[in-house]
């Protein structure tokens, strides 16, 4: 009976390994940008201009006539509660508990030997100790989020000093999960009951006491073994019930829950840019109208797998939306390799509701609003310097990025650079600082390979980013393959 509860509790936590963070990031998972700290608003790269700043299509390297990026993929894991290590500890404790329970069951089963009955009290004490260890691990995991983001994109860019055009599709997802552990008292009562049963077994009275004493002294007969075994079974059952422990064969007694909240956003946009001379200065302006589809998921799921959740489907917790929006940007080119940029993403502010059926409701019940996702304008300014062998840049968020649910707000400063070896290989490094939460500062590295062929230039890019903060443990990676013509 205990295995069933503990198995459900361990599954509850292990499910969080597939969950993770949910703020809407400004930048994409493009590896060139990630490797340089996440900056890209003022970097003249037609392969990422539709993702960062449409005006860059008229302010890019004139040698790049056409860019195709397929695919761009990446992900990021955010583990502020250090769940990866705590889950290992929990797994070890659950394994030890299951082993000790198996031993007790064998020692108290019909046909148990005298030696097994002699070992029963101490083995039951071990079970009690292991229950406390599992309980402690679950309390450590309580309300600690494990969060993640993932993304994929495809870009076609045709730059031009007068007019530039680009098309992109982008899919972004984020999911976060927390264990809401509400069964600490139940497990504590169970541990106390097993411990008391162990003590009582060693001090039985009457015929059972004599039989158990004979067994423990090695002089018991088969009848003594049977009598002592019956006493052990009765004492265990009565004391577990007397201590108020629930019947773990009924799933409805498990109170713990998993809270899962996720966002999936897909976009398709057409970026247009125009280069112009204003007061003898080179400027570019750009706009990206786009179609957006959003799916919002919010659910409190029971830790057990009984009838209370057997008929529940994802549609009970899912809200779907379609909308239109646009990005707009501007770039100022200077004659000495410097460039400044400004972009506003999601110019039209919009709000979307998370929806879910009520706790304990049957599948198909009416949904109610459980939260909101604000898709507000995000403003970022950038500055860069580029020449034939190097690129450096700095981006600054001028607005805070609101979270989708479980993460805190963020406001980033991104700094990075790139060194190019004759255009064939690129080495990149960067740093992203969060002005709201310094624990989420992240360093990054990346590598690009760009062999030259007569009519086109393929390239492969890879980036990793992360930190070693004891309370954050953030790790990300991305890659892309593309061609310039």
N, C-alpha and C positions, 0 to 999 in steps of 0.2 A: 504494500500500500504506500510505503514511503517513496519507493522508487518512482511511482507515477507522478507524485507531486514534484519531486526533485528533477525528474526528467523534464516536466513542463517548465519549471523555473529556469533550467539551463537553456532550453530552447528559446525561452523568452529573451534571454540575454544574447544568445548567439545570433538571433535574428537581427540584432542591431548591427552586426558586422556588415550587413548589406544596406544599412541606412547611413546617412550622413548629413552636411551643412546646407543652408538654404537661402543665403542672401543672393540677390541678383547682382552679379559682378559687372563692372563696367566693361572690362576687356574680354576678348574671346580667349580660346585656348590655343591661339596661334603660337607655335614654339619660338619664333623669332622674338615676338613681344615678351612671352613669358621669360625667356632667358635674359632679357634686358629689363627685368623688374616689372614688366607689364606696361611699359610705355609704348606709344605708337601714334599719338595724335598729330605729331609734326614730322614723322619720318616718311620720306618719299618712297613708298613701296606700293605699287599698284596691286600687288597680290593680297594686300590686307587693307587697302584704303576703304572698301565698302564696309568693313567691320569696324574701323576706327574713326575715319573722317573722310567723307566722300570728296571733299575739296582736294585731297591729295592726288586724285586722278589727273588733275591739271597742274600738279607740282611735283611730279615724280622724276626719277632718273630718265632723261630723254632716250637713253639707249635701250630701255625696256619698253618694247612696243606692244606686247601682249602678255598677259599672265593667266595661267590656269593652275589652280590649287585644288587637288583632289587626291586624297582626303586631308582634312585637318581634324585631328582628334586629340582629346586630352581629358584629364580628370584630376580631381583634387580631393584629398581626404583630410578632415579636420577632427581631431580627437582630443578635446580639452580635458576630458576626464581620464586620459591614459587607459582607455578601455582595452586596447590591444593587449597590454600586460595583465590587466585585471581579469580578462576573460581566460587567460592561460591559468591563472591562479584558481579561478572558479572551476575550470575543467579538471584540474588536478584534485581539488577537494571533492568534486562530485564523483570522480573515479574512485578515490579512497573510500568515500561513503558507500558507494554501491558494492565495493568489495567486502566491506565489513558487514553490510546487511546480508549479503550472500552467505557469509560465514555463519552469522547468527541463525539464518534460516536453516542451514544445514545442521547446526548444532541442536536445533529444537524440533527437527522434523521427526516424523514417525520412524522408529528404528534407529534413532541416534544412539551412539555408543556411550559408555560411561565416561570415556575420555572427553568426548564432545560436550557432554553435560557439565563436566568439571570446568571446561573453558567458557561456558555460556555466560556467567556473570561478567567476566573481564571483557569478553567480546561485545557484550551489550554496552558496557561502559565506553568502549571504543566507538561504537555507533553514536552514542550520545555526544562524544567529543567531536566526531566528524560532522554531525548535524550542526553544531555550533560554528564550525569552520565555514560550512556552506552558507549559513545564515549571515556570518560576518562578511563573506565575499559579496553576497547579494545586496547587503546594506551599503557596501562601498560603491557598487554599481548604480545604486538608486539615483534616478534623476540626472545621470551623467549622459550628455548627448554624444552620439557618434554620427558625424555628418559628412556628406560628400557631394561633390558636383561632377558633372561630366558634360562633354560637349562634342559636337561634330559639325563641320562646315565644309562648304564648297564655294569657291570664288572664281569668277571670270572677270578680269580687269583689262580694259582697253584705254590706256592713258593718252592724253593729248594736251598740248599746251593751250589750245583754244577750247576744245571740248573733250571731255573724257566720260566714259561710261563703264559701269561695272554691274554685274549681277551676282547675288549671293543667296545661298540658303544656309540657315544656321539652326541647329537644334541644341537646346540647353536644358539640362535637368538637374534638380537638386532634391535631396531627400534627407531627412533627419529622423532619428529615433531615440527615444529614451525609455528606460525601464522604470515604471512607477511601482516600486516594491512595497506591498502592503501586508505581507504575511510574516513579518519578523516575529511578532508575538506568537503566531501559530507554530512556527518552527521552534521557538524557544520553549513553548509548552511541550512540544513533542520530545525535545531533548531532555527536559526535566522528567518526563514520564518514563522514558527509556532508562534513564539513570536510576530513578526510584525503583523501577522493576528489577534492575540489576542488583540493587542493594537488598530489596525484599527477597529476592531469590536465594540470597546467601543466608537469610535468617528466617526461613519458613519454620512453622511449628507443627506439632502433631505428627501423624504418620508420614506426611510429606517431608517434614524436617528430618525424620529418622532415615527415610529413604534417600534423600539428597546427601545426608552426611555419609551414609554407607557408600554411595556412589563416589563422592569426593575422596573418601578414604581408600577407594579401590576394592572394597569388599562387598559392594552391592550386587544383588541378584538381578535377573531380568525383570522381576516384578518391581524391585526398587527403582530400576531405570525407568520403567513405565510410569510408576507413581510420581517420581520426580519430574519427569517430562510433562505430565498432566498439570502439575503444580506450576511449572514454569510458564506453560501456555496460558493458564487461567490468570496468573499474576500479571503477566504482560498485558493481556487484553483488558483486565479490570483497571489497572493503573493508568494506561493510556487514556481510557475513557474518563476516569476520575479526574485527570488533570485538565480536562476541558479541551483536549486536542480534537480536532474535527475528524470525521470519517473521510479519509483521503480517497476513498473509492467514489465519492460524489464530487464531481467536478465543480459544482456551483459554489463550493466553499472556498475556492481559491480567489483571492481578492486582487492580486497583482495584475497590472495591465502594461501593455506596450502602447506608447503614443507615437504614431507615425505621421509625419507631415511632409508633403512633397509638392514640387512645382515642376512642370515640364512646359517649355516654351519653344515653339518652332516659328521661324521667320523666313520670309522670302522677300527680297527687296531689290530695287533697281536704283543704283547710285548714279547721279548725274553731276558733272562738274563743269565749271567754265572759268577759264583764265582771262584776266583783264588787267589793264594798266589804269591805275587810279592815282592821280597826282604824281606821275612818273614813278610809281612804285608797282611792283608785280604782286598781284593778289590772285587768289583762287577762291571761289565759293562753290559749295556743293550741297545737294539735298538727296535724301534717300527715302522715298515713300516705300512703305512695307506693309505686308499682310502678316498678322500675328495670330497664332492659335495657342491658347493656354489651357492646361489641365491642372487643376488644383486638387490635392488629395489630403484629407485630414481624418484620422481615425484613432479611436481608443479601443484597442483589441484586448480581450481577456487573455490571460496567460495560459489558461487551460485550453484544451482542444475538444471540449464537450459540446453539448447541444446548443449552448448559448451562442456559439459562433459558427456552427456547422452550416447554416444557411445564409451566412453573410457573404456578400460579394463586393468587389471593389467599387462597383457602381453606386453602392450605398454611401460611399464617402467621397465620390468624385464630382467635381464641378467643371464644366467645359465652357470655353468662351472663344469667340472669334472677334477680331477687331482690326482697325487700321491705325497706323501711326506713321511718324516720319522722324528722321534724324537730319540735322543740318550742321554745316561746318564752314569754316573759313581758314585760309592759310595765307601768310605773308612771307614771300621769298625775299631774302636779302642777297646782295651780290657776292658776299664773302663766304658762302656755304651755310650760313645760318638760316633757320626757318622757324617761324612761330605758328602755332595753330590753336584753334578753339573749336570745340564741338559740343552740341547739345543733342543728346540721345533721348528718344521718347518725348518729343516736344509737347505732345498733348497729354496732360496728366489723366490717369485713369485708375479706377479702383475695382478690384474683383473680389468676390466673396468665396471663402472656403465654406463648404457645406458638408453636413454629415447627418446620418440618422442618430437618434438619441441612444444613450447607453442602454443596452439590454433590449433594444427594439428589434423586431423581426425584419428580415430582409425585405426591401421594398417599401418600408415605412417612409413617411414624409421627411424630407431633409430640413434642417434648420441651419442658419448661419453660425459658424463657429470661429470666424476670424476674417480678416481682410488682407489682401495683397495690394500695396500701393505701387503703381508703376508711374513714378514721378520723373520729371525731366532730370537728367544727369548731365552736369556741366563739367567739362575737363579742359584745361589749358596745357599746351605743350611747347617745348623749345628744343630744337635739335641743331646739330652741326654735322654735315656729311662731306666727305671727300672720297677719293678713289680707294683709300685703304682703311678708312675708319668711319664710324658713326657713333655719336654720343647723343643722349637725349634725356629730357626731364619732363615728366607729366605730373600735374597736380589736380586732384579732384577739388572743384570749387563748391560742391554740394556733398552732403552725406548720402550714402547709399542705404536705403531702408532695407531691413531684412524681410525675408518671406515668412518667417515664423520663429525659428529656434535660435537664430544667430543674432549677435549684437549688430548695431550700426557700424559702418566702416567709412573711412575717408582716407584715400591712399595718396602717397607721394611715391612715384616710380622713377628710379634713376638707373640708367644702364648704358652699355657701350658694346661696340663690335669692332673687331680687327679682322681685316680681310687679307688673305695671302694671294695676291695676284688674281683675285676674283674666283679662285678655285675652292677655297676653304675659308670658313668664318668661325672665329672663336668669340663667344659672347658671355657677358656676365652682368648681373644687375642686383638691385636691392629694392624691395617694396616695403615702405614704412606705413603703418596705419596710425593716423593722427588721433584716432579714437581709442584704440586698444593696442598698446605697444607689444603685447604678447603675440600679436599676429604679424609682426615684422618678419619678412621672408627674404632669404638670399637665393639667387638663382644662377645657373650655368647652362650653356648650350653650345651646340656645334652644328655647323652647316657645311655641306659638301655640294659644290656647284661645278661639275666638269663642263668644259666648253666644247660644243660641237658646231659645225658650220652654220646651221640654220636655227638652232634652238639651244637652250641652256637648261637642262634638268637640274633640280636641286632637291636635297633631302635634308630636313632640319629636325633636330631633337633638342628638348629642353627638360630640365628638372628644377624644381624649386622646393624649398622646405626650410624648417627651422628646428632647433633642438630645445625650445622652451619647454620646461617641465610640465607646464599647465596647458600647452597647446598642441604640440606634436602635429604640425601641419606638413603635408607632403603632396606635391603635384608633379605631373609629367605630361608632355604633349609631343606630338610629332606631326609632320606633314610631308607630302610629296607634291612637287609641282614643276612647272616648266615656264620659262620666259622665252619669248620669240623676238 
